[in-house]
Amino acid sequence: MTEAPIPETANDPGALKAADLIRDEARRAPDKPGVYRMYGEDGTCLYVGKAKSIKKRILQYAQGRFHTQRIGLMVSLTRSMELVITASETEALLLESSFIKQLKPRFNVVLRDDKSFAELMIRKDHRAPQVRKHRGAHTTPGDYFGPFASTWAVNRTLNTLQKAFLLRSCSDSVYETRTRPCMLHQIKRCSAPCTGLISLEDYAGLVDEASAFLKGKSRAVIARLSDEMSAAAEAMDYEQAARVRDRIRALSAISMENSVSADGVAEADVFALFSEGGQACVQVFFYRGGQNWGGRAYFPRVDKTDTDPEILAAFLGQFYEDRPVPRLILSNERPHELELLEEAFSLKAERKVEIARPMRGDKLSLVDHALTNAREALGRKMAEGSAQGKILDEVCEAFGLDSRPERIEIYDNAHIQGTNAVGGMVVAGPEGFQKSQYRKFNIKGEDLTPGDDYGMMREVMRRRFGRLVKDEDAGEEVVRPDLLLIDGGAGQLAEVLAVLADLGLDEILAVGVAKGPDRDAGKEHFFMPGKPPFMLPMKSPALYYIQRLRDEAHRFANGAHRTRRSMDIKKNPLDEIEGVGPGRKKALLHAFGSAKGVGRASVVDLVKVDGINQPLAERIYGFFHPEGRG
């Protein structure tokens, strides 16, 4: 594919009316397949589209006859275009999906919450293959099984593999250094190839059985194990028979729970789209090896004018943009340009891919099951959204905001007598907690008195909003919060207001939330600039909401504090002694076993260690015994 050359025009494209600009682009556009991108005044991408002929498609926009007002608005906002020529319309479809996923244009159907799925991998580049969870590209040689729709699903299957096939999950470095079996072997989760308790040949047999099970051959695997159990019982090796019996039980449990009674779905993804009120939900389930490996609901960004076939086609294109495509895709709708999608997916997978809308039988049952889940998931989301909107309206009324807050930031600090102090920022909005926006601040101020809560809050505010101002000055796109909730009373609020005023951000509303008498929930006092402290009614939904926000901030800050304290505890005292580097530290630990052992050693004992001379031995001893020398 190549970028289409766009010669400069006599007129400035930014000064042309949108229709004139598009006509001008159409005049120079090639009569070839490709992808076009439409950009607005501020350079943001408005729309990405593909066409068999870019020229003809752009001319349609230039003619000014639009199917919907939305398309008319998109055209009116267009200030520039970029074109990419491709070898075929199929390649254009794949490139279009990639651009949409990357740019998230305002007028396209956009897949949101696009997290990667976990897989199981059985490595093939080691004499004793390892089984482990995997995310991302398939760069390591091995067999990959998935996707699993949730961490719970992949963890459960991994546990089953360990119980049934006794495959190792340890890293190569741990494997190479073991001299005796680990705990997993003791609880019958590993056959211990690291110490030779099983031959590599027999271990390879376990690996083959595990691969066969994950490929859907569970009945054959269980049958072989049953024969092995019977043979062991006949030989009166009851201990071995019991071990095989436990393996059979583990396999049977997960096989019965996940099995699918539908012919022809050994490998398939099932999609169901349900749309209502300008919102849509796409439910997907993954079926591999005749087993259901879980599902997930998606809520793509759509417009009320988008048709279900258009939504599903756009969703599928973006969903498989960076994922392997199965041989069969089942859906409750026939996606727009189905044949083109099949051709594109077949090109990507390098084998035939079929997209089908079943009309009867077991496959229809799978699609109907997914549709029921999609309908219920969208209903829950719409109900939650409605309730959330009412709560935010009450928050507006309680704090005198002009409109519903789109971004609320909640702050709390955590420390023990001033040590390992951490500030936590939690973010919430109309769609709930935005955990990707959470931030922690390790308190660094050297001039702070230990336990100075006011000073800690001042440092957090300076760092958070100093960075915001710096990013705004650099021209970066930032989102200012509509409301700040501060865990504390008038003192903490005063520090926050002073920092905001210094940075020219005093239009941001900050509210202090102080715990009530005896720290009782429901008796919180609220502090706002220019108003006396007040309380909200005990049964107010806004009060319950704010309590949830404060509790989340408290949980997040405490978690960050515990992590920092744990890391601090793990620090070796030897790291703080001048002249003791990694080599001498290793020699000391080897000689005395631990830092405590070094602390108990005398100067005479210390100088016997390689690399430790008399002055350094005295320095080490003085570090552990500041009251005198030994």
N, C-alpha and C positions, 0 to 999 in steps of 0.2 A: 504494500500500500504506500501511497505517496501523498504528500501535501499538495493540494492544487494551487498553482501559482495564482496570486491575486494581484494584478497590476494596480498601481496607484491611479486614482481617478482625479479629474480636475478639481472636483469639489471635495471638501472635507467630509468623510462619511459621517462623522459625528454631527454635522450640521444638516445633513439630509433628513427628510422625513423618513419614518421607518419603511413605508411602502416603497418610496423612491430608492432607498438604500437596498432593499431586497430585490427590486427590479434590476438595479445596477449589478448586484451580485449574480442574479440569474442570467444576465447577458453574458457574463464571463465564465459561468459555471460549466463544467464538462457534462456531456450527455453520457455519463458512466455511473456505475454503482458506487456508493460511498456513504459517508456519514457527514452530517452538517451539525454545527453547534451555533446557537444563537445567544448573543451576550447583551446584557443591559448596560445602562449608563455607567454603573460603578464597576463594570468588568466581571460581574458574577454571571455564571451560566444560567440562562433561562430555560433552554430546551436542547435536547439532543435527539436527533432523528436519523433514520437511515432510509435510503431509497434505491430503487433499481436504476433510476436516472436522477441524479442530483438536480440537474437543470430543470426537468419537468416538475419536480416536487417544489423547488423554490418558486417557480413561476406560479404555482397554485396559490402560494402565500401572497405573491405580488398582485394577483388579480383582485384581492380584497373580498372574496366571497368565502366566508368562514362558516363552518358547521355550528360552532358555539361561540358565545361571547368570550369564553376563556381563551380560545385561540386568537380571537381578535385582540384581546388585551395583550397576549404574548407578542404578537406582531408589532403592536404599537409601542411596546417597551424595547424592541430590538434596536441596538445601536451598532452592532457589528456581527459578522459571521465568520466562521472558520470551516473549511471543507477538507475532507480527507477522502481520496480516491482509493477504492479497494478492487481486488480482482474479481469479486463476485458479490451478489447480494447476501449470500451466506456469510462471507467474511464481514460484510457490513453489519449484519445482525450481531455477530460476536463482538465487534468493536463497539457498536452502540451500547450493548449491555455493560461493557467495561467502562465506557465514559460515564454512563449514568451512575454506576456504582461509585465511581471516583468523584464526580462533580456534584451529585445530588441536585440536579436542576429543579427549579421551582415548578415547572409545568409538566414534568414527567411523573409517572408512577414510580415511586422510589421504595426499595426494600430497606426497612429499618431494622435495628437490632440484629445485624448480620454477624453473629459470632461464629467462630469456627467450631466444628464438631470434633469430639474425641474419637480416636480409633484405637484398636488393639494392633500391636505389631509383634510378630515373631521374627526375630532377626535371623539372617542367614550368613552373617559375616563372622561367626564365632564357632568354635568347635562345640560349645555347649550353648545353643541358641537361647536367648533371653526373651521373655514375654513382658511387654510393658505398654503403658498408655502412650499415645502419640497424638500430637496436633501439628498441622502444617504440612509442608511439602514432603514427598516421599524420597528423601535423599539417601537414607540408609537402606542397604540391600536387605530385603526381607519380604514377608507376606503381611499385607495390611488388611484388616477386617473392620468394617464400619460403613457408615458413620453411626455412632451412638448418640442419641438425642440429649442425653444428660450425663453428668458426671456420675450420678448414682447408678445409672444403667451400666456404664463401662466398668465401674468399680465392682459391681455385683458379678459381672461376667468374668472379670479378672480373678476374683476370689474363687469362682467356680473352677476356672482353669487350674488354679494352684491346688485346689482340693482334689480335682479329678485327674490331673496329669502331672502334678508335682514338678512343674517347670520353674526354673529360677527366675527371680525378678530383680536380683541384685546387679549392681553395676560391674563392669569388667574389672575395675581396680579392686573392688571388694572381693570378687571371685578369685582373682589371682593371688590375693594375700591371705586367704583363709587357711587355717591349719586344722580346724575342727568344724563340724556342722553348726549352722546358725540356729536361731530360735525357730525359724520357719520350718526347718527339718524336724525339730522336736515336736511341733504341733501338726506335723504331717501335711505341710503345705509345699515342701520342696524335697526332691530326691537326693540332694547334696552331691551333684556331679563335681563340685569344687574339691571335695576331699576323696573322691574315688569310691564313694559308697554305691554308686551305680556306674556301670561302664558307659563310655560315650556312645557305644553302639545301641545299648538299651535305652539310653536317654534320647537318642535320635528317634527311636520308635515311639516314645512318649510325645515328642514334637510332632511327628506325623499324625498321631491320633488326635492331638489338639487341633491341628490344621483341618483334618477331616471333619471334626465336630463343628468347627466354625463355618465350614463350607456347606453345612446342612446334612452331613452324613451321620447324624447322631444315633440313628437306629443301628447302623452297622457297627459303630464304635461300642455301643452298649452291649450288642450281641457278642462281640469279641471279648469284652470284659466279663460277661456272664460265663462264657466258656472257660476263661482263665480262673474265675472264682470256683467253678465246679471242679476243675482239675486240681486246684489247690486243696479243696475240701476232700476229694477222693484220696489225695496223697497225705491226708491228715495234717496238712500245713495250715492249721486253722487261723493262725495269726495272719498269714498272707491272704487267706480267703476273706478275713474280716477287713483287711486294708482295701482289697478290691471292691468288697461290698460297699464300703464308704464312698469310694470313687463313683460307683454306679448310682448311689443315692444322690450325690451332688449333681451328676449329669441329668438324671431323670427329673429332678426338681425343676431345673431351669428349662429343660426341654418342654415339659408339660406347661409351664407358665408362659413361655414365649411362643409356642408352636402356632402355626397358622394353617388352618384347614382350607387352603385355596390352591387349586392346581395352577401352575404357571407363574407363581409369584416367588420363586426361589430367590430372585433378585429384582426388587422393584421399589420405587418411591411412590407413595400415594398422596395426592394433593386434593384438597377440597376448599373451594372459595365460597364464602358467604359474605354478601355485602348488604348494607342497610343504612339509610340515613347519611349517605356520604362517607361512610366508613366501611372498611373491609377487613376480613380476617382470612388468612390462608393457613390451614392446618396441614402439616406434613407428617407422615409416618414412614419409617424406614423398615423394609423387610429384606433380610439377608439370610441365605441358607435356610429358608423356610421358617425363620424366626422373626418376631417383631422386636426390633431394637429401639423402640421408643419413638416419640414424636414431639413436635413443638409447634406452637401457634405463633404466627407472624401477623403484624398489623401494618401493612405497607401504606405509605402516604398516597392517597388517591384523591381525585376530584369527583364530585357527584355526576359529572357528565361522562366519566370513563365507563365503558361497558365491561361486563364481566370477562368476556373473551380477551379484551385488550389488557385488563388488569392481570389476568392469569399469564398471558404471553410475556408481558413485561417482567412479572415476578419470576417466572421460570428462567428467563434469560439472565437476570441478575443473580438468581440463586445458584446457578451452575457456572457462573463466570469463573470461579476459582475452586470448584469442587468436581470430583469425578462424577460422571453421568452413568446411571445404571442402564441396563439393557431395556428396561420397561418402566414407563412413567404412566401412572393411572391418574385420572382427574375427573371431577364431576362436571367440568365444562370443557368444551372443545376450544382450545386457545386460538387466538387470532393468528393467522398464517401458520397453521399447524405443520404443513409440509415443509416450510422453510425452517421452522424450529427443529424438526426431525433431522433435516439435512445438516444444519449447523451443529447439533449435538453429536451426530454421527461423525462429522468431520473432527470434532474435538476429541471424541472417545476413540476414534480410529476403528470403529465397528458399528454395526447397525443399532440404532436406538429407535424404539417405538413409543409414541405417545398415543394412548388410547382412552376413550371414554366408554367404560363398560356399561352395557344395558341390561345384563342379567347375570345370574350365577354368583359364585363366591367372590369374584373380583368386584362386582357391584356392591356386595355386602361390605367389603373393605372400604370402598369409596363412601358409602352411606355412613359408616362408622366415623370416618374422618369429617364428613359434613356435619354430623351431629356435634362433634367436638368443636368445629369452627363456629357453628351457630351459638353454642353455649359460651364459648370464649369471648365472642364479640358482645354478647349480651352482658357478660360480667364486666367487660371493659367499659361499655357505655354506661352501665349503672354506676360503676366506680367513678367514671368521669363526671357524671351528673352530681353525685354526692360530693365529690371533691370541689366542684364548682360552687356549690352552696356553702361549703365550709370556707372557701377562700373569700366569698362575698361577706361572710361574718367577720373574717379577719380584716377585710377592708373597713367595715363599719367600726370594729373595735379600735383600730389605730388610725382612722381618718385618711386612709389611702384613697386616691381618686379612682383607681381601677384594680382589678385582681392582680396580685403580685405574680409575675412569671418566674421570678427567681428569688428565693428566700435563702439567706445564708445564716447559719446558726453556729455560734462560737462557744467553746468551753475549754478550760485549761485543766491539766491533770499533773500532779506531782506529789511527792512524799517529803514533807519538810523542805521543800524547795529543790530537791534533787531530781534529776532526770525529767525536768519540766518539759511538757509538750502542750502545744496549743492545737486544737482540732477544729476544722471547718467542715460542716455538713451542708449540703445544698439540696433544696426541695423545690418543687414546682407543681404545675397542674397535673403532671403525670406521675407524681410521687417523688421518692428520693432519687437523686441523680448521682449514683455512687461513683461514676467515673469523674465527677467534679470534686469529690472530697479531697481535702488537703490537710496535711499535718505540718506543724511548725516546731522544730526542735529549738527551744528557747536558748539563745546564745549570748544574751546580754551579760557582759562581765561586770557591769556596774549595778546589776540587780541584787537586792538583798534577798537571800533565800526565803521563799514563801511570799514574795511580793506579788500578789495577784494583780494589783493594778499595773505594775510595771510589765508583767507578762502579757497582759491584754494589750498594753500600749505597743509592745514589740510586735505582737501578731498583727495588729492593725496597720502598723507602719510597713511591715513587709508585704502584707496582702495588697493594700491599696496603693502603696508606693509602686509596686510592680504594675498594677492596673493603669496608673497614670503614665508610667514609662511606656507601656505597650500602646496606649492611646496616642502618645506623642510620636511614636514610631509609625503610626498609621495602621497598626494591626487591629483586626476586628475583635473587640472585646464586648462582653455583656455585663453591664452594671447591675448589681442587685437592686431589687425594688424595696427590700426590707432586710434589716439586720436584727437578729435576735441574740442578745448577749446574756450568757448565764451569769447573773450578778445584779447588784442593785445600783444605787445612785453613783457610787464611786467608780465602778467599772464603766458605767455608761458615760460618765464625764471624761474618762480617758479616751474612749472611742470617739466621742464628739470632738474632742480637741484634735485628734489625729485627722479626722475627716475635714475639719475646718482648715487645718494647715495645708492639706492637699487640694483644697478647693472642691471638696466633694460633700459639702454640708447639706446638699439637697437629698442625699440618701437618708431615708428614715431609719433610725436605730432605736431599739426598744430593749430595756433591761428587764430580765425575768428573774426575780428573786424568789427563792423558796420561802414558803410560809413558815409560821411558828412550828417548831419541832420538825421542820422540813416536810410538812404534810402536803401531799399532792392535792390540788384543788384550792389551796389557800395562797397561791402565788400572788405576789404584788408586781405590778407592771410600772416601769418608770419610763416616761417620755419627756423630751425637752419641753419646758414651758408648761408642764401639767403636773398636778400633785399625783402621788402614787395612787393607783386604783386596782381593783380586782374585777375579774369577770365572773358572771353567774356560775354557780357550781356545776350546773348541767349544760353549760354552753358547749356546743360542738367545737367552737373556735378554741375554747380552753383545752379540751381533750386533744385537739390537733396540735396545739403549741406544746402540750406536755409530751406528745410523741416526738416532736421535733427536738425538744430539749433532751429527752432521754436518749435519742439516737446520737446527738452530739456528745453526750456524756459517755455513752458506750464507745464511740469512736475514739475520743480523746483518751479514755482509760486504756483501751486496747493498744494505742500507740505508745502510751506511757509504759505499759507492761513490757512491750517489745523492746523499748529502749533500755529499761531497767535490766531485762534479761541479758541483753547484749553487754551491758556494763558489767554485770556480774561475771560473765564469761571471760572478761579481759584478764590476761595473765599479769600479775604484779611485776614480773620480770621485764615486761615491755616498758615500764616506767623508769628503769634504772639506766642511767647514762653509761654507754660503753658496752652494754649487753645487746648485741645484735642477734639475728636468727641463728648463726652458728654457735655462739657461746650459749644462747638460751637452750638450744638442743642438747649441747654437751652437759649443761647443768641439770636439765630434766632427766637425761639419761643416767647421770651419776646419782641423783637423789630422788628420782621418781616423780616428784611433783614440786610445785612452787612452795608448798608447805614444807616439804623436805629440805628445800634450799634454805628456807627461813630458819630451820632448826640447826643447820650446819654451822660449825665454827669457822673462823678465818683459816685455821690450819687445814681443815677439811676442804675448804673452798679452793685453796691454792693448788691442791692436788689435781684439779680438773684441768684438762688441756685448754689452753687459751686464757686462763685466769691467773693474772699475776697478783703480787701482794697488794698494790694500791686498789686494784679492782675488787679483790676479795674483801678488803676493808670497806669499800663503798657498798658492796652487796650486803655485807653484814650490818652496816650502819642503816641501810634502808629498812631492814626488818627489825633492827634493835636500835631505835633512835635514842634510847636512854644511855647507850654506852657502846663500847667496842669489846670484841671477844679476843 
